[in-house]
């Protein structure tokens, strides 16, 4: 997702559900999540750089949280203030979970199928999907290997519980 201009997100039936558009790397870069109908649903804007970068999250043009990353070797911890979300995972296996207190909001896993490599999201509530996609795009950005090494290309697949 980080190197593509736009990514289509499909459901478990391979139907297009969302379009993720944007880029990273500079101050105030933005990634946007659109419904397939063209409606802007969510955005994430980069506000800080360095070892612990930060991002502002917007849902329906309303600021809903600030994401901050704390990286500990191969383990990641991201916190979303205002939403009280905690994202924990392993950057190398690309397995992550998002929690609100003890409630699981999303699971993310890398899967390989005959048709290619996929990032599979299991999101418990449809209302959280646009923000979860913003967060997954950030996680994908962090997981990118240095230039010159082979990049993995993923397809996104959302499953409802």
Residue frames as a rotation matrix with the C-alpha (Angstrom) as fourth column:
UNK 1
0.557 0.831 0.000 0.00
0.831 -0.557 0.000 0.00
0.000 0.000 -1.000 0.00
UNK 2
0.366 -0.428 -0.826 2.78
0.356 -0.755 0.550 2.45
-0.859 -0.496 -0.124 0.82
UNK 3
-0.660 -0.736 -0.152 4.20
0.103 -0.289 0.952 2.58
-0.744 0.613 0.267 -2.71
UNK 4
-0.491 0.578 0.652 0.94
0.860 0.198 0.471 2.48
0.143 0.792 -0.594 -4.64
UNK 5
-0.907 0.215 0.361 -1.09
-0.178 -0.975 0.132 5.59
0.381 0.055 0.923 -5.36
UNK 6
-0.048 0.946 0.320 -4.36
-0.993 -0.080 0.087 3.80
0.108 -0.314 0.943 -4.64
UNK 7
-0.982 -0.176 -0.071 -5.40
-0.163 0.974 -0.160 0.44
0.098 -0.145 -0.985 -3.23
UNK 8
-0.049 0.989 -0.137 -8.75
-0.682 0.068 0.728 -1.27
0.730 0.129 0.671 -3.57
UNK 9
-0.823 -0.103 0.559 -10.01
-0.527 0.507 -0.682 -3.07
-0.213 -0.855 -0.472 -0.49
UNK 10
-0.323 0.697 -0.640 -12.25
-0.493 0.453 0.743 -6.07
0.808 0.555 0.197 -1.10
UNK 11
0.199 0.468 0.861 -14.52
-0.963 0.255 0.084 -8.11
-0.180 -0.846 0.502 1.13
UNK 12
-0.357 -0.378 0.854 -14.43
-0.394 0.890 0.229 -11.89
-0.847 -0.254 -0.467 1.55
UNK 13
0.450 0.592 0.669 -16.44
0.435 0.509 -0.743 -12.21
-0.780 0.625 -0.028 -1.69
UNK 14
-0.478 -0.796 0.371 -13.82
0.777 -0.186 0.601 -10.21
-0.410 0.575 0.708 -3.63
UNK 15
0.464 0.674 0.575 -16.20
0.811 -0.584 0.029 -7.27
0.356 0.453 -0.817 -4.00
UNK 16
-0.583 -0.684 0.438 -14.61
0.480 -0.726 -0.493 -3.81
0.655 -0.077 0.752 -3.88
UNK 17
0.361 0.683 -0.635 -15.65
0.918 -0.141 0.370 -2.01
0.163 -0.716 -0.679 -0.70
UNK 18
0.738 -0.202 -0.644 -13.13
0.174 -0.865 0.471 0.80
-0.652 -0.459 -0.603 -0.15
UNK 19
0.577 -0.660 0.482 -10.49
0.523 -0.156 -0.838 2.76
0.628 0.735 0.255 -1.99
UNK 20
0.637 -0.490 -0.595 -7.38
0.493 -0.334 0.804 3.87
-0.592 -0.805 0.028 -0.06
UNK 21
0.592 -0.359 0.721 -5.55
0.585 -0.425 -0.691 6.81
0.555 0.831 -0.041 -1.64
UNK 22
0.961 -0.259 0.098 -2.52
-0.270 -0.804 0.530 8.83
-0.058 -0.535 -0.843 -0.56
UNK 23
0.372 -0.908 -0.192 1.18
0.286 0.308 -0.907 8.87
0.883 0.282 0.375 0.14
UNK 24
0.927 -0.158 -0.341 3.67
0.329 -0.094 0.940 9.12
-0.180 -0.983 -0.035 3.02
UNK 25
0.204 -0.975 0.088 7.06
0.960 0.182 -0.213 10.52
0.192 0.128 0.973 3.71
UNK 26
-0.658 -0.395 0.642 6.61
0.327 -0.917 -0.228 14.26
0.678 0.060 0.732 4.09
UNK 27
-0.871 0.335 -0.359 5.10
0.231 -0.365 -0.902 16.45
-0.434 -0.868 0.240 6.76
UNK 28
-0.301 0.888 -0.347 1.32
-0.589 -0.459 -0.665 16.79
-0.750 0.004 0.662 6.32
UNK 29
-0.827 0.087 -0.555 1.08
-0.424 0.553 0.718 13.84
0.369 0.829 -0.420 3.90
UNK 30
-0.213 0.878 0.428 -2.40
-0.846 0.053 -0.530 12.33
-0.488 -0.476 0.732 3.97
UNK 31
-0.983 0.116 -0.145 -3.92
0.028 0.864 0.503 8.95
0.184 0.490 -0.852 3.33
UNK 32
-0.434 0.899 0.055 -7.68
-0.874 -0.405 -0.269 8.86
-0.219 -0.165 0.962 2.69
UNK 33
-0.889 0.297 0.347 -10.23
0.303 0.952 -0.039 6.04
-0.342 0.070 -0.937 2.80
UNK 34
-0.571 0.718 -0.398 -13.20
-0.818 -0.538 0.203 6.35
-0.068 0.441 0.895 0.45
UNK 35
0.059 0.686 0.725 -16.31
-0.113 0.726 -0.678 4.24
-0.992 -0.042 0.120 0.14
UNK 36
-0.591 -0.285 0.755 -16.49
0.631 0.420 0.653 2.67
-0.502 0.862 -0.068 -3.30
UNK 37
0.444 0.841 0.309 -19.28
0.888 -0.367 -0.277 5.21
-0.120 0.397 -0.910 -4.00
UNK 38
-0.043 -0.573 0.819 -16.70
0.582 -0.680 -0.446 8.02
0.812 0.458 0.362 -3.67
UNK 39
0.830 0.400 0.388 -17.65
-0.081 -0.602 0.794 9.30
0.551 -0.691 -0.468 -0.21
UNK 40
-0.294 -0.936 0.190 -14.67
-0.296 -0.100 -0.950 10.32
0.909 -0.336 -0.248 1.95
UNK 41
0.657 0.554 -0.511 -14.86
0.230 0.499 0.836 8.27
0.718 -0.666 0.200 5.17
UNK 42
0.857 -0.424 -0.293 -11.56
0.309 -0.032 0.951 8.65
-0.413 -0.905 0.103 7.02
UNK 43
0.639 -0.739 0.215 -8.13
-0.095 -0.353 -0.931 10.23
0.764 0.574 -0.295 6.80
UNK 44
0.717 -0.545 -0.434 -4.84
0.601 0.169 0.781 9.94
-0.352 -0.821 0.449 8.58
UNK 45
0.814 -0.413 0.408 -2.37
-0.062 -0.761 -0.646 12.82
0.577 0.500 -0.645 8.48
UNK 46
0.211 -0.845 -0.491 1.28
0.893 0.370 -0.255 12.61
0.397 -0.385 0.833 9.43
UNK 47
0.903 0.176 0.393 2.16
0.018 -0.928 0.373 15.24
0.430 -0.330 -0.840 12.04
UNK 48
0.585 -0.732 0.350 5.46
-0.705 -0.245 0.665 14.08
-0.401 -0.636 -0.660 13.50
UNK 49
0.595 -0.504 -0.626 8.63
-0.357 0.533 -0.767 12.32
0.721 0.680 0.137 12.40
UNK 50
-0.172 -0.806 0.567 11.56
-0.948 -0.021 -0.317 10.59
0.268 -0.592 -0.760 14.02
UNK 51
-0.943 -0.282 -0.175 11.77
-0.217 0.924 -0.316 7.41
0.251 -0.260 -0.932 16.02
UNK 52
-0.605 0.788 -0.113 8.24
0.627 0.383 -0.678 7.82
-0.491 -0.481 -0.726 17.38
UNK 53
-0.938 0.244 0.247 6.17
0.030 -0.652 0.758 9.40
0.346 0.718 0.604 14.56
UNK 54
-0.583 0.798 -0.152 2.64
0.246 -0.006 -0.969 10.62
-0.774 -0.603 -0.193 15.15
UNK 55
-0.871 0.413 0.266 -0.53
0.271 -0.047 0.961 10.89
0.410 0.909 -0.071 13.06
UNK 56
-0.650 0.760 0.017 -3.94
-0.530 -0.437 -0.727 12.51
-0.545 -0.481 0.687 13.41
UNK 57
-0.842 0.458 0.286 -7.00
0.537 0.767 0.352 10.41
-0.058 0.450 -0.891 12.60
UNK 58
-0.682 0.673 -0.286 -10.18
-0.646 -0.738 -0.197 11.86
-0.343 0.051 0.938 11.11
UNK 59
-0.729 0.584 0.357 -13.55
0.635 0.772 0.033 10.18
-0.256 0.251 -0.934 10.66
UNK 60
0.255 0.837 0.485 -16.11
0.949 -0.312 0.040 12.02
0.185 0.450 -0.874 8.50
UNK 61
0.043 -0.413 0.910 -13.89
0.336 -0.851 -0.403 15.13
0.941 0.323 0.102 8.64
UNK 62
0.813 0.206 0.545 -13.90
-0.429 -0.420 0.799 15.14
0.393 -0.884 -0.253 12.47
UNK 63
-0.304 -0.953 0.008 -10.67
-0.620 0.191 -0.761 14.72
0.723 -0.236 -0.649 14.44
UNK 64
0.747 0.652 -0.126 -11.14
-0.379 0.574 0.726 11.51
0.546 -0.494 0.676 16.45
UNK 65
0.904 -0.426 0.012 -7.66
0.234 0.519 0.822 10.63
-0.357 -0.741 0.569 17.68
UNK 66
0.489 -0.849 -0.201 -3.91
-0.859 -0.427 -0.283 10.92
0.154 0.311 -0.938 17.62
UNK 67
0.975 -0.180 -0.131 -1.84
0.178 0.984 -0.030 7.84
0.134 0.006 0.991 16.85
UNK 68
0.379 -0.905 0.192 1.66
-0.925 -0.379 0.040 7.51
0.037 -0.193 -0.981 18.28
UNK 69
0.781 -0.169 -0.601 4.03
-0.047 0.944 -0.328 4.61
0.623 0.284 0.729 17.64
UNK 70
0.331 -0.718 0.612 6.45
-0.889 -0.021 0.457 3.06
-0.316 -0.695 -0.646 20.13
UNK 71
0.679 -0.169 -0.714 8.73
-0.398 0.732 -0.552 0.49
0.616 0.660 0.430 18.51
UNK 72
0.371 -0.521 0.769 10.51
-0.800 0.241 0.550 -2.14
-0.472 -0.819 -0.327 20.63
UNK 73
-0.655 -0.650 0.384 12.69
-0.320 0.700 0.639 -4.28
-0.684 0.295 -0.667 18.35
UNK 74
-0.943 0.332 -0.037 10.33
0.113 0.422 0.899 -6.54
0.314 0.844 -0.435 16.45
UNK 75
-0.253 0.884 -0.394 7.38
0.960 0.180 -0.214 -5.64
-0.119 -0.432 -0.894 18.65
UNK 76
-0.726 0.132 0.675 5.18
0.164 -0.920 0.357 -2.63
0.668 0.370 0.646 18.03
UNK 77
-0.261 0.714 -0.649 2.91
0.892 -0.078 -0.444 -0.69
-0.368 -0.695 -0.617 20.34
UNK 78
-0.786 0.139 0.602 0.73
0.224 -0.844 0.488 2.06
0.576 0.519 0.632 18.95
UNK 79
-0.505 0.631 -0.589 -1.67
0.703 -0.095 -0.705 4.13
-0.501 -0.770 -0.395 21.01
UNK 80
-0.478 0.463 0.746 -4.61
0.478 -0.576 0.664 6.14
0.737 0.674 0.054 19.72
UNK 81
-0.903 0.140 -0.405 -5.49
0.291 -0.494 -0.819 8.90
-0.315 -0.858 0.405 22.16
UNK 82
-0.562 0.812 -0.156 -9.15
-0.809 -0.579 -0.103 9.96
-0.174 0.068 0.982 22.40
UNK 83
0.204 0.636 -0.744 -10.31
-0.697 0.629 0.346 6.60
0.688 0.448 0.572 21.02
UNK 84
0.144 -0.288 0.947 -8.41
-0.897 0.367 0.248 4.72
-0.419 -0.885 -0.206 23.75
UNK 85
0.968 0.081 -0.239 -7.22
-0.199 0.828 -0.524 2.13
0.156 0.554 0.818 21.24
UNK 86
0.152 -0.940 0.304 -4.09
-0.673 0.127 0.729 0.08
-0.724 -0.316 -0.614 21.72
UNK 87
0.852 0.014 -0.523 -2.43
-0.456 0.511 -0.729 -1.66
0.257 0.860 0.442 18.76
UNK 88
0.158 -0.820 0.551 0.05
-0.671 0.320 0.669 -4.42
-0.725 -0.475 -0.499 19.51
UNK 89
0.975 0.220 0.023 1.86
-0.135 0.674 -0.726 -6.66
-0.175 0.705 0.687 17.11
UNK 90
0.140 -0.921 0.362 4.91
0.319 0.388 0.864 -8.06
-0.937 -0.005 0.349 15.42
UNK 91
0.335 -0.029 -0.942 6.30
-0.651 -0.729 -0.210 -6.05
-0.681 0.684 -0.263 12.50
UNK 92
-0.655 -0.706 -0.269 8.06
-0.688 0.412 0.597 -9.06
-0.311 0.576 -0.756 10.92
UNK 93
-0.832 0.423 0.358 5.16
0.461 0.887 0.022 -11.52
-0.309 0.183 -0.933 10.91
UNK 94
-0.851 0.500 0.161 2.69
-0.334 -0.752 0.568 -8.68
0.405 0.430 0.807 10.28
UNK 95
-0.154 0.795 -0.587 0.29
0.716 0.499 0.488 -9.91
0.681 -0.345 -0.646 12.94
UNK 96
-0.929 -0.085 0.360 -1.47
-0.127 -0.841 -0.526 -7.12
0.347 -0.535 0.770 14.83
UNK 97
-0.156 0.912 -0.379 -4.47
0.925 0.270 0.267 -6.64
0.346 -0.309 -0.886 17.09
UNK 98
-0.676 0.081 0.732 -6.35
-0.177 -0.983 -0.055 -3.50
0.715 -0.166 0.679 18.01
UNK 99
-0.335 0.531 -0.778 -8.05
0.891 0.446 -0.080 -3.30
0.305 -0.720 -0.623 21.39
UNK 100
-0.165 0.346 0.924 -10.34
-0.393 -0.882 0.260 -0.86
0.904 -0.321 0.281 23.13
UNK 101
0.153 0.012 0.988 -9.68
-0.975 0.163 0.149 -1.78
-0.160 -0.986 0.036 26.74
UNK 102
-0.481 -0.330 0.813 -10.19
-0.320 0.929 0.188 -5.58
-0.817 -0.170 -0.552 26.66
UNK 103
0.562 0.791 0.241 -12.46
0.013 0.283 -0.959 -5.57
-0.827 0.542 0.149 23.60
UNK 104
-0.505 -0.708 0.494 -10.91
0.483 0.242 0.841 -6.75
-0.715 0.664 0.220 20.34
UNK 105
0.248 0.532 -0.810 -11.59
-0.396 -0.707 -0.585 -4.32
-0.884 0.466 0.036 17.50
UNK 106
0.767 -0.057 -0.639 -9.46
-0.629 0.127 -0.767 -5.81
0.124 0.990 0.062 14.72
UNK 107
0.350 -0.723 0.595 -7.07
0.112 0.663 0.740 -8.63
-0.930 -0.193 0.313 13.90
UNK 108
0.677 -0.251 -0.692 -4.57
-0.731 -0.337 -0.593 -8.30
-0.085 0.907 -0.412 11.07
UNK 109
0.241 -0.621 0.746 -2.59
-0.014 0.766 0.643 -11.16
-0.971 -0.165 0.176 9.56
UNK 110
-0.228 -0.408 -0.884 -0.53
-0.939 -0.148 0.311 -11.74
-0.258 0.901 -0.349 6.46
UNK 111
0.303 0.353 0.885 -1.85
-0.088 0.935 -0.343 -14.67
-0.949 0.026 0.315 4.42
UNK 112
-0.646 -0.509 -0.569 -0.57
-0.655 -0.015 0.756 -16.27
-0.393 0.861 -0.324 1.25
UNK 113
0.362 0.790 0.495 -3.06
-0.143 0.572 -0.808 -17.73
-0.921 0.222 0.320 -1.19
UNK 114
-0.026 -0.344 0.939 -2.69
0.823 0.525 0.215 -19.06
-0.567 0.779 0.269 -4.71
UNK 115
0.608 0.377 0.699 -3.78
0.737 -0.596 -0.319 -15.67
0.297 0.709 -0.640 -6.03
UNK 116
0.031 -0.689 0.724 -1.10
0.094 -0.720 -0.688 -13.75
0.995 0.089 0.042 -4.09
UNK 117
-0.725 -0.328 -0.606 -0.21
0.642 -0.004 -0.766 -12.29
0.249 -0.945 0.214 -0.72
UNK 118
0.161 0.865 0.475 -3.02
0.289 -0.502 0.815 -10.72
0.944 0.006 -0.331 1.28
UNK 119
-0.963 -0.160 0.216 -3.46
-0.152 -0.341 -0.928 -8.70
0.222 -0.927 0.304 4.42
UNK 120
-0.236 0.912 -0.335 -6.52
0.477 0.409 0.778 -10.15
0.847 0.024 -0.531 6.06
UNK 121
-0.853 0.062 0.518 -8.44
-0.416 -0.681 -0.603 -7.90
0.316 -0.730 0.606 8.42
UNK 122
-0.266 0.815 -0.515 -11.07
0.731 0.519 0.443 -9.22
0.628 -0.259 -0.734 10.79
UNK 123
-0.896 0.025 0.442 -12.95
-0.200 -0.914 -0.353 -6.20
0.395 -0.405 0.824 12.09
UNK 124
-0.781 0.569 -0.257 -15.68
0.599 0.567 -0.565 -6.68
-0.176 -0.595 -0.784 14.69
UNK 125
0.159 0.864 -0.478 -17.73
0.504 -0.488 -0.713 -3.56
-0.849 -0.128 -0.513 13.86
UNK 126
0.227 -0.003 0.974 -18.36
0.969 -0.096 -0.226 -2.11
0.094 0.995 -0.019 10.41
UNK 127
0.971 0.207 0.120 -18.22
0.194 -0.975 0.112 1.46
0.140 -0.085 -0.987 11.80
UNK 128
0.574 -0.815 -0.079 -14.53
-0.170 -0.212 0.962 0.94
-0.801 -0.539 -0.260 12.70
UNK 129
0.554 -0.341 0.759 -13.44
0.739 0.622 -0.259 -0.22
-0.384 0.704 0.597 9.23
UNK 130
0.796 -0.276 0.539 -12.31
0.242 -0.671 -0.700 3.15
0.556 0.688 -0.467 7.79
UNK 131
0.657 -0.575 0.487 -10.13
-0.753 -0.533 0.386 3.97
0.037 -0.620 -0.783 10.80
UNK 132
0.542 -0.449 0.711 -8.73
-0.021 0.838 0.545 0.43
-0.840 -0.310 0.445 10.89
UNK 133
0.717 -0.269 0.642 -7.76
0.696 0.242 -0.676 0.78
0.027 0.932 0.361 7.22
UNK 134
0.767 -0.464 0.443 -5.91
-0.353 -0.882 -0.312 4.00
0.536 0.083 -0.840 8.03
UNK 135
0.520 -0.563 0.642 -4.02
-0.713 0.129 0.690 2.22
-0.471 -0.816 -0.334 10.78
UNK 136
0.624 -0.273 0.732 -3.21
0.409 0.913 -0.008 -0.77
-0.666 0.304 0.682 8.56
UNK 137
0.827 -0.333 0.453 -1.78
0.325 -0.374 -0.869 1.63
0.459 0.866 -0.201 5.96
UNK 138
0.582 -0.633 0.511 0.52
-0.782 -0.607 0.139 3.07
0.223 -0.480 -0.848 8.66
UNK 139
0.494 -0.380 0.782 1.58
-0.335 0.747 0.574 -0.41
-0.803 -0.545 0.242 9.75
UNK 140
0.770 -0.188 0.610 2.32
0.605 0.520 -0.603 -1.31
-0.204 0.833 0.514 6.13
UNK 141
0.788 -0.479 0.387 4.38
-0.194 -0.789 -0.583 1.87
0.584 0.385 -0.715 5.80
UNK 142
0.468 -0.614 0.635 6.44
-0.849 -0.113 0.516 0.96
-0.245 -0.781 -0.574 8.89
UNK 143
0.540 -0.188 0.821 6.99
-0.010 0.973 0.229 -2.58
-0.842 -0.132 0.523 7.62
UNK 144
0.983 -0.156 -0.096 8.49
-0.105 -0.054 -0.993 -1.52
0.150 0.986 -0.069 4.29
UNK 145
0.493 -0.869 0.031 12.04
0.759 0.448 0.472 -2.73
-0.424 -0.209 0.881 3.72
UNK 146
0.010 -0.568 -0.823 14.82
-0.101 -0.819 0.564 -0.34
-0.995 0.077 -0.065 2.76
UNK 147
0.721 0.226 -0.655 15.03
-0.619 -0.214 -0.755 0.63
-0.311 0.950 -0.014 -0.92
UNK 148
-0.215 -0.804 -0.554 16.83
-0.943 0.319 -0.097 -2.02
0.254 0.502 -0.827 -2.98
UNK 149
-0.916 0.006 0.401 15.25
-0.153 0.919 -0.363 -4.98
-0.371 -0.394 -0.841 -1.19
UNK 150
-0.759 0.651 -0.031 12.25
0.258 0.344 0.903 -6.80
0.598 0.677 -0.429 -2.58
UNK 151
-0.706 0.631 0.322 8.89
-0.694 -0.525 -0.493 -5.36
-0.143 -0.571 0.808 -1.53
UNK 152
-0.781 0.577 0.237 5.82
0.567 0.815 -0.118 -7.50
-0.261 0.042 -0.964 -0.94
UNK 153
-0.765 0.643 0.044 2.62
-0.518 -0.654 0.551 -6.44
0.383 0.399 0.833 -2.65
UNK 154
-0.867 0.495 0.054 -0.58
0.283 0.579 -0.764 -7.15
-0.410 -0.647 -0.642 -0.77
UNK 155
-0.429 0.878 0.213 -4.26
0.022 -0.226 0.974 -7.26
0.903 0.422 0.077 -1.47
UNK 156
-0.867 0.194 0.459 -6.62
-0.494 -0.215 -0.843 -6.36
-0.065 -0.957 0.282 1.37
UNK 157
-0.396 0.761 -0.513 -9.48
0.135 0.601 0.787 -8.61
0.908 0.242 -0.341 2.38
UNK 158
-0.647 0.262 0.716 -11.97
-0.740 -0.439 -0.509 -7.64
0.181 -0.860 0.478 5.09
UNK 159
-0.495 0.539 -0.682 -13.92
0.354 0.841 0.408 -10.24
0.794 -0.039 -0.607 7.01
UNK 160
-0.124 0.554 0.823 -16.79
-0.770 -0.577 0.272 -9.48
0.626 -0.600 0.498 9.37
UNK 161
-0.979 -0.145 -0.144 -17.23
-0.013 0.746 -0.666 -11.39
0.204 -0.650 -0.732 12.61
